């Protein structure tokens, strides 16, 4: 971020002035913000109300809750309570909701503590929660704030290893040094993703566009490449295919990097997938149908990019891909990126809970 941008968002009032009207145009109504605040408050307080029961209690907001789930503001498997995501926190902070202000205060302390530890021990990647919190003024919001930060791509999250709660972090935490700036950038990505990709909530439920890249917000490079692929579909079909392939590659590299997997410079997409499969709940069993199908898709996507993309020179008279071919390949590639990222996040959460 530039210095000028930092000044513009140096206060919560400036954050609201800069983003709140844009969020409302994007589709975040006052009612949506209220629901996010209710869900977040109940989550912090340890509510056991399952998402299905919450929807029954808020029948008139059913379409709005589905819309918030689709766009990853909240998450649940239906049986568990709703859990707010970092997107929800950013929206509530722009609206100056009390729950977000309390979480924001603890997040700043958490990030400051993590940066201090990284400064003194740069190679240390985890610390016991009790040790981490020993120099914090802990509150009921500390652990929820840590969990929310785990969905923010700031490289900091809580896990449980052999019954011991650990805080894990990396140099990615440096991005959150100026948390208001990071939140502002996140809100800008949200509103940009709403332009031409998906619109405001529709009461009938029919207006939701299933071709959405909002889950890829977790991986900045993948999100950028996916957005470029969508913008090139009509004007440069071959470029769209190359950009989509790059989005898939960035997604797999994000998983490999997060899990500290060793990658060499010329690693291919099929090789990346082989590394990442165990961390996406796919396993190494060759009879695993989903694993086989995804491996086959990755190989085909890599070959399609080599043949139809714009990254290699074409022989004289070679035909460029049609728009229909480009839409098909881009659609499959971005949906696969989305699927792998969601499987990875779900597998990581399950693994942490089972430890």
N, C-alpha and C positions, 0 to 999 in steps of 0.2 A: 504494500500500500504506500502511496505517496504521503509526504508530510502533510500536505493540504488536506487529504482525505482523513488523516488521523485527527486533525484539528476539528474537522466537521463532525466527527462522531466521538468527541471527547467526553460527552455527557449523555445521559439517558434521554434527556429532552431532545438533544440533537438526533439521537438514534430514532426516536419516534417521528420527529419532523421529516426525517429523510426517507423513512420506509413505510410508515403505517398506511398512508393513502395508497401507495403502490401495492401493498399486501391486500387491501380491500378490493382494488381493481383486479388483482390476481384471483380473488375468490374467497379470501379469508374474511368472513363477515364478523360482526361483533358477537353474534351467537356462537360462531365457531371458536372464537377466542375464549368465550365464557366456558364452553364445554372443555376446552383444553385446560383451563384453570381448574375446573372441578375435578377432572380426571387426575391432574398432576397433584392436587392437594390430597385427594384420597390415596394416591399412590405413596406419597411421602408419609402419610399417616398409617400406612400398612393395611389399607382396605382389602378385604377378601372378596369383594363383589365381582363375580365373573363378568367378562365383557358381554356375554349373551344376556345376562340379567340386567346389566347397565343399559343395554339397548332396549330391553322391555320397559325399563323405568323411564326411558326417554324416547318413546315411540315416535313422537312428532319430529325427532331429530335423526331418525334412522338413516335417511339418505345422506345427511351431513356427516354422520359417524362413518358411514361406508366411504365417503369421499376422503375423509381424514386418514382412514386406514390405507386407502389406495395410494395416497401421496406420502405415506410413511411419517405422518405426524404422530400417530399412535400405533401400537402394535399389540396383538394378542392372538392366541390360538382359539379363542372363543370360550374355553373353560377357565382360563386364568384372567385376572383383572387386566384392564387396559394399562399399558405402560407408555408414558410419553417418550418421544424421541427428541433428539437435539433440535430438529425443525420446530417442534412445538415450543420448546423453551425459547428459541429465538423470536418466534411470533409473540409469545406472551411478554417477553422483555420489551419488545417494541411497543406493546400496548400498556406497559407499566403495570402489569398484574403483580399483586403482592407476592404470590408464590414464586414468580420468576425473579423478583428482586431479592428474595431471601436466598434462592439457589445461586444467583449471580454472585452474591457476597461470598458464599462459601467456595464457589468455583475459583474466584480470584485468589483466595487463600491457598487452595489446593494446587493451582498452577504455580504460584509463587514458591510453595514448598517443593514441588517437583523440580522447578528450575534451579533452586538452591542445591538440591541433591545432585542434579546433573552437573552443576558447576564444580562441585567438590569431587564427585566420582563419575566422570563422563561415561565410563564403561559399565556402570551398574544399571541394570535394566529392571530390577524389581526390588521391593522392600516390603517387609511385613506391615500390614495395615496399622497395627498398634504403634509401631515405630514411626511410620509415616505421619500418623495423627498426633504424635506426642507433642509436637510444637505447634499444633493448630488449636484454635479455640473451637472445639467441636460443638456441633449443634445437631438437632434432629435432621438438618438438611445436608450434613456433610456426606453421608453415604449415598443418598439419592443424587447429590451433585456429582459425586465420583462416577456413579453409574451412567448418568446423562452424558458426562464427558466421554464415556466409553463409546458413545455413538456419534461423536463429533469429528472424527478423523484427526484428533489432536494427539494420538499416540499415548493415551493414558486410560487405563481401565482397571477394574477390580476383578480378581480371580480367586479361586480357592484351590490350593494345592495341599493334598493330604490333610484336609481339615483346617489348614492355616490360610487366613485371608491375606492376599498379597495385592499390592498396588504395582502395576506394571506400566512402564512409560519409556519413551524414547525421545530423541531430539526433535521429533515432530511436535512435541509440546512447545517448542519455541514459537510455533505459529500462534499460540494462544497467549503470548506474553502481553499483548494488548488485546484483552478479551473483547472489548467493545468493537475494535476493528475487525476481529475475526467474525463476530456475530453479524456485523454489517455486511461483510463479504458474503457470508452464508445466506443472508436475506436477499442480497442482490442476485445470487445464483438461483434462489427459489423463484423470484419474480421473473427472471430471464427464462427459466425453464417453463413458465406458464405461458409464454408468448408463442402462440402457434402450435403448441404441443398438447396442452390440455387446458380446459377452461374452468369456469366456476362450477360449483356443484349444481347438478340438475335434479329436480325433485322426482323425476320419473326414474332416475338411475340409468337412462338410456344415453345421456350425453357424455358419459365418461369414456375417454379415449384410452383404450387398453395399451396403445403404443406409447409408453411413457418411459423416460430415462431418469426419472427423479431418484430412483434407488442408487444410481451411479454417482450421486452427489458425494457418496462416501469416498470415491476415488476421483480426485480432481482431474487427473489427466484423462481417465476414461470418460468422464463426463464431458470434458471439452471436445474430445475426439468424436463422441457420440453425437453431440450437438452439431459438429461440423458435418458429419455424415448425413444427418437429417436435412441440413440446409443445402447440401449438394445434390440431393436426389434428382431434382429436375434439371439443374444447370450443368452438373458434371457427374453423371452416373458412375464413371470409372473412379473418380476421386472419392465419391461416397463409399464405394466398396473398400478402398484403401483405408479411409478414415475409420470405418466400422471395424475392420480387422485390427487397426491400431488400438481401438477401444477395448476389444477383447484381450489383446496382448497386455494392455495396461492393467486390466482387471486381474489377470493371472499373475502379473508381476507384483501387484499390490499384495495378493495373498502370499506369494512366495517370500516377499520382503518382510511382511508382518510375522511370518513363521520362521524367519531367519534361515530360509532354505538357500543353498548355494546355487548361484546361476552364473553361467559363463556368458561372454559377450555376444556370441552368435546363437544363443538359444532360440529354438523355434517354438511355435505355439503348441504343437503336439508334445514336445519335450517339457514345456512349461506345465501343460495339463497333467502329464505323468507325475511331475513333482507335487502338484497341488491336489490331486484326486483324494488322497487320504484325509485332507483337511476340509473337503467339501462333502464328506459323508459318502464318498463313492467307493472307497476301498480299492484294493488291487486285484480282486477276484476277476479273472477274465470272463466269467460267466455272468457277471453283473450287467444286466441289460441296459440300465441307464448309463452306466460307465462306458459300455461299448458304444452306445448311440452318441454320447457326447464326444468321445474320442474320434469317432468317425466324422462328426460335424466339424470339429476343430481342423482335422486334416483337409476336409473339403473347402472350408473357409480360407485356409492358407493357400490352397491351390487356386481357388477362385480369384484371390487377390493377385497372385502371380500372373494369371492368364488375362483377367479382365480389369484389374486395377490400373491406376495411372503411375505406379512406382517403377515400372520397367518399360523400356522402349518397345514399341510394337512393330512388327514386320510390315512392309508396304502392303496395303490392301486389307490389313486385318480389321475386322469389324469391332467397333466399340460396343459395350453392353447396352442393351435397351433399358429404358427407364423401368420397365416391368421387372427385368432381371435384377437391376440394381435394388429396387424396392424389396424384392424377395430376399436377396443375399443380405442386405443391410438389416432387414427385419429379423431374420434368423440370427444374425450375429449379435445384434444388440439385445435381443431376448435371451440369448445364451449367456451373454455377459451378466445380465440381470439375474438369471437363474443361478449361475455359479456364485455370484456375490451373496445372494440370499442364502444359498445352501451353506456357504462358508460361515456367514454370521450365525445361522441357526446351529450349525455343528459346533462352532466355538462356544456359543452360549450353553449348549447341552453338555459339552465337555467340561466346562467350568463348574456347572451345577453338580455334575456327577463325581467331581474330585473330592 
